[in-house]
């Protein structure tokens, strides 16, 4: 399939290259003071016939500058297509089709075929840049930006380099991959020069009011009380299991499962009471001591250890 597409592509290019020679007559036979334009046009035809498409492009550009005949645009577009200037070739074919100057239907069909061939190499990059006064280039070519809105930029398929800059802002370089059938979207927000990402250490400590101070104390005290209640339940369950394990005739007498379950409940009760003691103690300390400043939480991490200290 790829070989078939390449064969069609080469056939299309060869046919269009031959068209350059066939189009020589209309301009060469023009009347009036157009000798220089005709000479440049014929020079372009000669260069194209020798496969020198860069020289042919330059000659056709000169001919069109001297006398903007529509047929020159068709030849110029074909030459630019052969030199890989697909965006410029698209513009040439578009202008020719918009104002063909009464060109034959065959020439119009050839122009449409060439335009379709060129567009196979072109995609769209959708760009939005902030601030509004920023400047942007794509592969070194300046692009027109909207006022903080997305704009579509035609670009050659493949990787492209987008550069964005503005006075007083850090420049940004983005790499974009332009595809034929999918719009590539790039949204760039410049940062002021000298700005650095926000750091938690640079943020001011939140203000602690007396109301928040009391709320924190009661919350910790209440949490301690809750852990104490749950710990009491676990302790009662551990005592009941111990009684069954040590009482002859009970279902759990000397049963390993009863013993293991009892140990688990007792361990849970010990942990819950310890947590209740710590949280309740801190809560009581906060409530009993007048607030002099906001609480500071210091956390230290070391090899195999984690330490935290709350200072008021």
Secondary structure, DSSP 8 states (H G I E B T S, - for coil): -HHHHHHHHHHHHHHHHHHHHHTHHHHHT--SS-HHHHHHHHHHHHHHHTT-HHHHHHHHHHHHHHS--HHHHHHHHHHHHHTT-HHHHHHHHHHHHHS-SS--HHHHHHHHHHHHHHHTTEEEEEEEEESTT-EEEETTEE----SSS-EEEEEESEEEEEEEE-TTB--EEEEEEE-SSS-EEEEEE--BTT-----GGGS------HHHHHHHHHHHHHHHHHHHHHHHHHHHHHHHHHHHHHSTTSTTTT-HHHHHHHHHHHHHHHHHHHHHHHHHHHHHHHHHS---S--EEEEEEETTEEEEEEE-
